[in-house]
Amino acid sequence: MIGRADVPAGLSYHARLFRQPKPLIATRNYVNMSDINSGPRRASDEELRQAIELLFFAYRDFTAEPDSMLARIGLGRAHHRAVYFVGRNPGIAVKDLLAILKITKQSLARVLAQLVRDGYIVRTHSRHDRRMRLLHLTQRGIALERELTRNQRDRIDRAFREAGGDAAAGFRGVMLGIMDASDRWRFDTPPRPPGRPGHE
């Protein structure tokens, strides 16, 4: 504890209590304090516009081959999304699939009707609530989902490897930041291990 005897001459006792220690003078590795105080650098308008364009071109090419495959069997992108998320979530309720896809009930009904008719999806009743319809891929549906996803998996895997470093984690962070906060809980758990995710 500081006593009054320790107070330097010419400096009041209370001023001594609150006086900051004399700063050390660094001779190298200077830090620009404005960089620390301002936080992460804001992207420029050009960088943001290029990000929008990157998303457009990447998604265009990401979906091109699956779209072509689907067209050959009379299906479209909405069918692909339904097949994919039913495959990832076997036994998903129709209402939960609707919440993921965010399309109208009528649109989803048409999509599911065709997938059921063509033998890609089966609908069952919940054991706990007979009013609830649950969705599963058939063996034909599993084969279709794998075929459609193979090209997309390969494209993303190549991009991660070419980007190097911790590209997967960086990409995950950017995508989580872009999507609405209401859906981020879906990604609270770590990515699933290799194998047959969603088809067990």
SVG drawing of the C-alpha trace seen along z (x, -y; Angstrom):
<svg xmlns="http://www.w3.org/2000/svg" viewBox="-53 -21 68 71">
<polyline fill="none" stroke="black" stroke-width="0.4" points="0.0,0.0 1.3,-3.4 1.9,-5.8 2.0,-9.5 5.8,-9.3 6.0,-7.5 4.4,-10.3 7.0,-12.2 7.5,-15.8 5.2,-18.2 2.5,-15.5 -0.6,-15.2 -1.4,-12.0 -4.6,-11.3 -2.8,-12.2 -0.2,-9.6 -2.8,-6.9 -4.2,-7.3 -1.0,-8.1 -0.3,-5.5 3.0,-3.8 5.5,-5.4 5.2,-3.6 8.0,-1.5 9.6,-2.7 9.9,0.0 12.8,-0.1 11.3,2.3 8.1,4.1 5.9,1.0 2.2,1.6 -0.2,-0.8 -2.8,-1.3 -5.4,-2.6 -5.3,0.9 -6.1,2.5 -8.8,0.0 -10.6,0.2 -11.0,4.0 -11.2,6.0 -10.8,4.1 -14.0,3.4 -14.2,4.8 -14.2,2.2 -17.2,1.8 -15.3,3.5 -14.4,6.5 -18.1,6.8 -19.3,6.7 -16.7,9.3 -17.9,11.5 -21.5,11.3 -20.2,12.2 -18.1,15.0 -21.2,16.5 -23.1,16.2 -20.5,17.9 -19.5,20.5 -23.2,21.5 -23.8,21.5 -21.0,24.0 -21.7,25.9 -25.2,26.7 -24.6,27.1 -23.8,30.8 -26.5,31.9 -29.0,29.8 -28.1,31.5 -28.4,35.0 -31.8,34.1 -33.1,32.7 -32.4,36.1 -34.8,37.8 -37.4,35.1 -36.5,33.6 -35.3,30.2 -33.4,28.3 -36.3,28.4 -36.3,32.2 -32.6,32.3 -32.9,30.2 -35.6,32.4 -33.7,35.6 -30.5,34.2 -32.0,33.1 -34.2,36.2 -31.0,38.2 -29.2,36.2 -32.1,36.5 -33.8,39.9 -37.3,39.8 -37.6,36.0 -41.1,34.7 -42.7,32.9 -43.0,29.8 -39.3,29.8 -38.3,30.2 -40.6,27.3 -38.8,25.2 -35.4,26.0 -36.5,25.4 -38.7,22.4 -41.1,23.0 -44.8,23.1 -46.7,26.2 -48.2,26.6 -44.8,26.5 -43.3,29.1 -46.4,31.3 -45.8,31.4 -42.1,32.1 -42.7,34.9 -45.6,36.4 -43.3,36.8 -40.4,38.2 -42.7,40.7 -44.3,41.6 -40.9,42.1 -39.7,44.3 -37.1,42.0 -38.9,41.3 -41.3,43.2 -43.7,41.6 -44.5,43.2 -46.6,42.3 -44.9,41.4 -45.4,44.0 -46.1,41.2 -48.4,39.1 -50.2,40.8 -50.9,37.3 -47.2,36.7 -45.7,37.9 -42.0,38.9 -39.8,39.1 -37.1,41.6 -35.1,42.2 -35.5,45.6 -32.5,47.4 -33.1,45.7 -33.2,42.4 -30.0,43.1 -28.3,43.9 -29.6,40.7 -28.5,38.5 -25.0,40.0 -24.7,39.5 -25.9,35.9 -23.6,35.1 -20.5,36.7 -19.6,33.9 -20.4,31.2 -18.3,33.0 -15.3,33.3 -15.6,29.6 -15.6,28.4 -12.8,30.8 -10.6,29.5 -11.4,25.9 -10.4,26.5 -7.2,28.2 -6.2,25.5 -7.0,22.7 -4.8,24.4 -4.5,23.6 -7.7,23.9 -9.9,23.2 -12.8,25.4 -13.1,23.5 -12.8,20.1 -15.5,21.1 -17.8,22.3 -17.4,19.0 -18.2,16.9 -21.3,19.0 -22.5,18.9 -22.2,15.2 -24.1,14.8 -27.1,17.0 -29.8,15.8 -29.1,16.3 -32.3,18.3 -30.7,21.3 -27.2,21.2 -28.2,23.7 -28.3,26.4 -24.5,26.2 -23.8,26.1 -22.4,29.7 -19.1,30.5 -19.2,31.9 -20.2,35.6 -17.4,38.1 -16.7,39.8 -18.9,42.7 -22.5,42.7 -23.9,39.7 -27.7,39.6 -28.2,43.1 -27.7,45.3"/>
</svg>
